[in-house]
Amino acid sequence: MFICIPFPFVDNLLDPHFNHLGYLQYFCSALLSICCMIFFGFADDVLNLRWRHKLTLPTMASLPLLMIYFVSGGSTTVVLPLPLRPLLGQTLYIGILYYIYMGMLAVFCTNSINILAGINGVEVGQSIVIATSVLLYLMIELVRQTCCFEQYIMSACIIMPFIAVAMALYKHNRYPSKVFVGDTFCYFAGMTFAVSGILGHFSKTLLLFFIPQVLNFIYSTPQLFGLMPCPRHRLPKCVGTYLYSTCYTVEPCMWSPEQS
């Protein structure tokens, strides 16, 4: 990703009137947010942080990007869907609510990848699918030459290196796994998607690529909010006879009211 920093500005490097600093501060703040989230993911792997910390840390990691977005006069106007336009118009100014939404987007993206995990290749595989879908969307928008052309270029420069790294990692993370990614990669992937959506001004569209993660989050809500016990990673457990650290049968991780 650091190598891709000059690419969004390659056509304007010799233009003295081009605002290089404006786009460069967006790109560097996005990389800072990603690096902060990688550090927090490593801390989670080592210290096994509680869920309340996992909700606040992504928000803290997204602050550099949100502050640059604020001081540079980033737009907080959203384009409304077609059914609502006769009532509210084509666009709607929501002000500070847009920053709250972007902070919550960072929390959701990082934790949604982390929740839908635990089996060889699931974390990296779903990240490759989402990243490829995002890149395809960006390419379509660039071909159509719609608005936010420079922002789409910056988002693509973040997504393309991520896809290359994730595909190389997937080779060793798929079954039988030789490398376990832990929370470090989950947080890295989630924050990469979040900053890409924020930089490219398609943070609402980004949620469409997270539909499986949204459904999994809804399914996991009783356990996340403590309404039901949440076993460690909700993985199957071995039963029966053990032989050289292996087992002959497995049963799903289940919970019944009698266990409480």
C-alpha positions as CSV (number, residue, x, y, z in Angstrom):
1,M,0.0,0.0,0.0
2,F,2.9,2.4,0.7
3,I,4.3,1.7,-2.7
4,C,1.0,2.7,-4.3
5,I,1.0,6.2,-2.7
6,P,2.3,8.0,-5.9
7,F,0.0,6.3,-8.3
8,P,-3.2,8.5,-7.7
9,F,-1.1,11.6,-8.5
10,V,1.0,10.3,-11.4
11,D,-0.8,12.4,-14.0
12,N,-0.5,15.6,-11.9
13,L,3.0,15.3,-10.5
14,L,4.3,18.2,-12.7
15,D,1.2,20.3,-12.4
16,P,2.0,23.2,-10.0
17,H,-1.7,24.1,-9.5
18,F,-2.7,20.6,-8.4
19,N,-3.4,20.2,-4.7
20,H,-1.1,17.3,-4.0
21,L,-1.2,17.8,-0.3
22,G,-5.0,17.5,-0.2
23,Y,-5.1,14.0,-1.7
24,L,-1.9,12.9,0.0
25,Q,-3.2,13.7,3.5
26,Y,-6.3,11.5,2.8
27,F,-4.1,8.6,1.7
28,C,-1.6,8.9,4.6
29,S,-4.4,9.2,7.1
30,A,-6.0,6.0,5.7
31,L,-2.7,4.1,6.0
32,L,-2.3,5.4,9.6
33,S,-5.8,4.1,10.5
34,I,-5.0,0.7,8.9
35,C,-1.6,0.5,10.8
36,C,-3.3,1.4,14.1
37,M,-5.9,-1.3,13.6
38,I,-3.2,-3.9,12.8
39,F,-1.5,-3.0,16.1
40,F,-4.8,-3.3,18.0
41,G,-5.4,-6.7,16.4
42,F,-2.0,-7.9,17.5
43,A,-2.9,-6.6,21.0
44,D,-6.1,-8.6,20.9
45,D,-4.3,-11.7,19.9
46,V,-1.8,-11.4,22.7
47,L,-4.0,-9.9,25.5
48,N,-7.4,-11.4,24.5
49,L,-9.3,-8.1,24.9
50,R,-12.9,-7.9,26.0
51,W,-15.7,-7.1,23.7
52,R,-16.2,-3.6,25.0
53,H,-12.6,-2.9,24.0
54,K,-13.2,-4.3,20.5
55,L,-16.0,-1.8,20.0
56,T,-14.0,1.3,21.0
57,L,-10.6,0.5,19.4
58,P,-11.8,0.6,15.8
59,T,-13.4,4.0,16.5
60,M,-10.1,5.3,17.9
61,A,-8.2,3.9,14.9
62,S,-10.5,5.6,12.4
63,L,-10.0,9.1,14.1
64,P,-7.1,10.1,11.9
65,L,-9.1,9.6,8.7
66,L,-12.2,11.2,10.2
67,M,-10.3,14.3,11.4
68,I,-8.6,14.8,8.0
69,Y,-12.1,14.3,6.4
70,F,-13.4,17.0,8.7
71,V,-10.7,19.7,8.4
72,S,-10.6,19.3,4.6
73,G,-14.3,20.1,4.3
74,G,-15.5,16.6,3.4
75,S,-19.0,16.3,2.2
76,T,-21.7,15.1,4.7
77,T,-24.5,15.1,2.1
78,V,-25.8,11.7,1.1
79,V,-27.7,10.7,-2.0
80,L,-31.1,9.3,-1.2
81,P,-32.6,6.2,-2.9
82,L,-35.2,6.7,-5.6
83,P,-38.3,5.9,-3.4
84,L,-37.4,8.7,-0.9
85,R,-36.5,11.4,-3.4
86,P,-40.1,12.6,-4.0
87,L,-40.4,13.2,-0.2
88,L,-36.9,14.4,0.8
89,G,-35.2,15.4,-2.5
90,Q,-32.3,13.9,-4.2
91,T,-29.7,14.6,-1.5
92,L,-29.9,15.1,2.3
93,Y,-27.5,16.9,4.6
94,I,-26.9,15.0,7.8
95,G,-23.9,16.8,9.3
96,I,-22.3,15.2,12.3
97,L,-24.5,12.1,11.9
98,Y,-22.4,11.2,8.9
99,Y,-19.2,11.1,11.0
100,I,-21.0,8.9,13.5
101,Y,-22.0,6.6,10.7
102,M,-18.4,6.4,9.4
103,G,-17.1,5.6,12.9
104,M,-19.7,2.9,13.3
105,L,-18.8,1.6,9.8
106,A,-15.2,1.0,11.0
107,V,-16.5,-0.8,14.1
108,F,-18.8,-3.0,12.0
109,C,-16.3,-3.9,9.2
110,T,-13.6,-5.0,11.6
111,N,-15.7,-7.0,14.0
112,S,-17.9,-8.6,11.2
113,I,-14.8,-10.2,9.7
114,N,-13.7,-11.3,13.1
115,I,-17.1,-12.8,14.0
116,L,-17.4,-14.9,10.9
117,A,-14.2,-16.8,11.5
118,G,-12.7,-19.9,13.1
119,I,-12.5,-22.3,10.1
120,N,-9.4,-22.6,7.8
121,G,-9.6,-20.0,5.1
122,V,-12.9,-18.3,6.1
123,E,-11.4,-15.0,7.2
124,V,-9.1,-14.6,4.2
125,G,-11.6,-16.1,1.7
126,Q,-14.4,-13.8,2.6
127,S,-12.0,-10.8,2.5
128,I,-10.9,-11.8,-1.0
129,V,-14.6,-12.0,-2.1
130,I,-15.5,-8.6,-0.6
131,A,-12.3,-6.9,-1.9
132,T,-12.8,-8.3,-5.4
133,S,-16.4,-7.1,-5.4
134,V,-15.3,-3.6,-4.3
135,L,-12.6,-3.4,-7.0
136,L,-15.1,-4.5,-9.6
137,Y,-17.5,-1.8,-8.5
138,L,-14.7,0.8,-8.6
139,M,-13.7,-0.3,-12.1
140,I,-17.3,0.0,-13.3
141,E,-17.6,3.5,-11.9
142,L,-14.2,4.6,-13.4
143,V,-15.3,3.3,-16.8
144,R,-18.5,5.2,-16.5
145,Q,-16.5,8.3,-15.5
146,T,-18.9,9.4,-12.8
147,C,-18.1,11.8,-10.1
148,C,-15.4,11.2,-7.4
149,F,-13.0,9.9,-10.1
150,E,-9.9,10.7,-8.0
151,Q,-11.4,9.2,-4.8
152,Y,-12.1,6.0,-6.7
153,I,-8.5,5.9,-7.8
154,M,-7.3,6.2,-4.2
155,S,-9.7,3.5,-3.1
156,A,-8.5,1.2,-5.9
157,C,-4.9,1.8,-4.9
158,I,-5.7,0.5,-1.4
159,I,-7.8,-2.5,-2.5
160,M,-5.5,-3.9,-5.1
161,P,-2.5,-4.4,-2.8
162,F,-4.8,-5.9,-0.3
163,I,-6.2,-8.5,-2.8
164,A,-2.6,-9.5,-3.7
165,V,-1.6,-10.0,-0.1
166,A,-4.8,-11.8,0.8
167,M,-4.5,-14.2,-2.1
168,A,-1.0,-15.1,-1.2
169,L,-2.0,-15.6,2.4
170,Y,-5.0,-17.7,1.4
171,K,-2.7,-20.3,-0.2
172,H,-1.3,-21.0,3.3
173,N,-4.5,-20.4,5.3
174,R,-6.9,-22.7,3.5
175,Y,-7.5,-26.2,4.7
176,P,-5.2,-27.8,5.9
177,S,-4.0,-24.5,7.3
178,K,-0.3,-23.8,7.8
179,V,-0.8,-20.2,8.9
180,F,-3.4,-18.9,11.3
181,V,-4.3,-15.2,10.8
182,G,-5.9,-14.4,14.2
183,D,-7.5,-11.1,15.0
184,T,-4.6,-9.2,13.4
185,F,-5.7,-9.9,9.8
186,C,-9.4,-9.6,10.6
187,Y,-9.0,-6.1,11.9
188,F,-6.6,-5.3,9.1
189,A,-9.1,-6.4,6.5
190,G,-12.1,-4.7,8.1
191,M,-10.3,-1.4,8.4
192,T,-9.0,-1.6,4.9
193,F,-12.6,-1.9,3.6
194,A,-13.8,0.9,5.9
195,V,-11.2,3.4,4.8
196,S,-11.7,2.4,1.2
197,G,-15.4,3.1,1.4
198,I,-14.8,6.4,3.2
199,L,-12.1,7.6,0.8
200,G,-14.2,6.6,-2.2
201,H,-17.4,8.1,-0.9
202,F,-19.3,4.8,-1.3
203,S,-19.6,3.9,2.4
204,K,-23.3,3.1,2.0
205,T,-22.7,0.9,-1.1
206,L,-20.0,-0.9,0.9
207,L,-22.6,-2.4,3.2
208,L,-24.1,-4.3,0.2
209,F,-20.9,-6.3,0.0
210,F,-21.2,-7.2,3.7
211,I,-24.7,-8.8,3.5
212,P,-23.5,-12.3,4.7
213,Q,-21.6,-10.6,7.5
214,V,-24.7,-8.6,8.4
215,L,-26.8,-11.8,8.6
216,N,-24.2,-13.5,10.7
217,F,-24.1,-10.5,13.0
218,I,-27.9,-10.6,13.4
219,Y,-27.7,-14.3,14.1
220,S,-24.9,-13.8,16.7
221,T,-26.6,-10.8,18.5
222,P,-28.0,-12.9,21.4
223,Q,-24.5,-14.1,22.2
224,L,-22.8,-10.8,21.6
225,F,-25.1,-8.9,24.0
226,G,-24.9,-11.6,26.7
227,L,-28.4,-13.0,26.3
228,M,-27.0,-16.4,25.6
229,P,-23.6,-17.9,26.6
230,C,-21.0,-17.5,23.9
231,P,-18.5,-20.5,23.8
232,R,-15.0,-19.8,22.7
233,H,-15.2,-19.3,18.9
234,R,-18.3,-21.5,18.8
235,L,-16.2,-24.3,17.3
236,P,-17.1,-28.0,17.2
237,K,-15.6,-30.1,20.1
238,C,-14.1,-33.5,20.0
239,V,-15.8,-36.4,21.7
240,G,-15.0,-40.1,22.1
241,T,-11.5,-41.7,22.0
242,Y,-8.4,-39.5,21.5
243,L,-5.4,-40.8,19.6
244,Y,-2.3,-38.7,19.1
245,S,-4.2,-35.4,19.7
246,T,-6.9,-36.4,17.2
247,C,-10.5,-37.5,17.8
248,Y,-12.8,-39.8,15.9
249,T,-16.0,-37.8,16.1
250,V,-17.0,-34.2,16.6
251,E,-20.3,-32.6,17.7
252,P,-21.5,-29.0,17.1
253,C,-21.1,-26.4,19.8
254,M,-24.6,-26.2,21.3
255,W,-26.3,-24.6,24.2
256,S,-29.5,-25.5,26.0
257,P,-31.4,-23.7,28.9
258,E,-30.5,-26.6,31.2
259,Q,-26.9,-25.6,31.1
260,S,-27.5,-22.1,32.5
